[in-house]
Amino acid sequence: MQYRKLGRTGLKVSQISLGTMAFGRWIDEKASTAVLDQALDVGINVIDTADVYGRGMDVGDTNLLGESEAILGNILKGRRNDILLATKVKAPVGKGVNDSGLSRYHIHRAIDNSLRRLKTDHIDLYQVHGFDPETPFEETLGALDELVKQGKIRYLGCSNFAAWQLAKAHGISALHKLNRFESVQPEYSLITRDIEQELIPYVQTDNVGVIAYSPLGRGILTGKYRKGEEPEAGSRLAAGEKRLELLLKTNPTYELIEKIQPMAAARGWTLAQFALAWILSHSFISSAILGASKPEHITDAIRFADQRLTQEELDRIDEISRNLKLIR
């Protein structure tokens, strides 16, 4: 496993992070333990979760949110110092009017609940899960700065931010001498490249870490879904995941896979291995989050993760993507 610096910080993160949305949502504690064990065995040191991950995401029961954090709290016993723990705040975790968002009130309550579930006294990377148009940045960043000073947070990050939102947050942090967002977590893969237009140029100039989620296109880039065929039982598409359905309907995903599959085959790699190597061939990426529900998902995906694609391969992929209007 290779390690990269997180933006301008001195923190070293594994180039692959473990995403734990499946924990408590699709797999139980025993299966989650097997996945975590494998992740640590291969050198992954970043474990990413969120206070909203759990069965409640699918059934609309707020009592079943936070299960991922709770499972991690149980299975990290004795090895908390071996990992960098990342979680998030913003999404609704209750039915109250203040049970979501990025107000000082909600952030302070949310982190205490996350710490309780995770059975730890600090979060290594605390990320806001998205932009909150109803709360001034000054309030959000002030509350987060307070928690850093209290020792509950080591580093701050954001997720799903546009370039202007991150730039504005950085300006406010600089003006008021507050701890700033040191990383951003966007969706990024061969089929979702929108961030290349504005966000990536900004993070490169301001030295911000990029932790990409869904590097395999929510499973599309594993090749498991085929046009005109029913999805296999137990898959995310079979479960009716809306974002996945939207990607398959609105993006030329099947056409892209058809053109890139021979490039992967020429290397003797699977499509997933090729797609992950493509992400990690970009120097602006600090880490790519790999979601897994079985240990072998990790083993298979990272087999060639330390290898980089050639410039010729990268240029060919860009040409294909431009022709399919996936990039400009």
Phi, psi and omega in degrees: 000131175266155182234145182230151176289145177272095179060229183272356183282173175267004183284131179257124182243147177294143183295343172243130173252156176262120173269136188242031177298333181287335185296121179082342180265310180242339180229151183274185185294323180296313179294324178296322179297318179297320179294314180297317179303316181293320179300315180292324180298326182269002174100006176293130180240000178249122178246117186252130177218193177201155183290349183259351184290130179161180181298335181299338178297330184262328186254357177075020179255110183293342177290343181257012174274155179084008182294326178299314178298317182297318178296315178300321178301324179284316190269353176270000181304124179089352180224020179302323182283356179273350188227162171257117186262124181239133174220180189221161180220142170152314186298154180300128178241009179194181183262357180286157183292340179251019181268023177202175177091189185236035174287159176302319180302308184289320182299315181295320178291318185295318183290325178296322178291321178295316179298322179295313180294320182281350179055050179218167180256359179203157174249131181287320178223110181256121188242134170284136192278356180172176180281138178245101184290348183268351183239129178299143177303325181301320180291313181298309183293327176295318179295317179296321178297321177301318182289327174297315181293334177279352180086007180278341181228140176265312181224154179251144176216171177225161181226145177060036178264143169281163182301318183293327179292317178293319179296319179295317178299318179296322178297319179292319178299318180293317182297319185258007179056050179253154172301140186250170173291118181264351179213159174229143182241095178256163170284133183204127178197180177301337182252357177225091188243019183301328185293345180292340184287313185231317186296312183296315176303324179291312183294331178291324180282333183252009174055060179251136177290146178240118176249102188278133174252160185053049179295343177255022175059045181056032177097348181299320185278012168272346182082010184285339181257131182236139183301129177082000180248148177290139179292151181293148181300138179090352179281165181294326179291320177296330179282352176085032179294120188295317182297322178294316178300319181295317178301317182291331182276326189256342180255149176282054188295316182294323178295319179297313181300318181300324183274333183268335181308316179296331178292320177293316181298326180296333177270349185079024182252160169282164178300319180296318179297321179293316181296322179289320178296325178299313178303311187283352176281356178262123185294340180282351178276125175275318182199152176243130183276120179255113175279140182213142174243356176219147179304323183292338175300322179288310183303313183292316186293322188266006185307321182243022186296336180279352180266150183245148176286153178284162177298326178298318179293318179298317179295321179296318178297318178297320179297315178298316182295321177295318179296329178269002179063031173277337172221164180274000000 
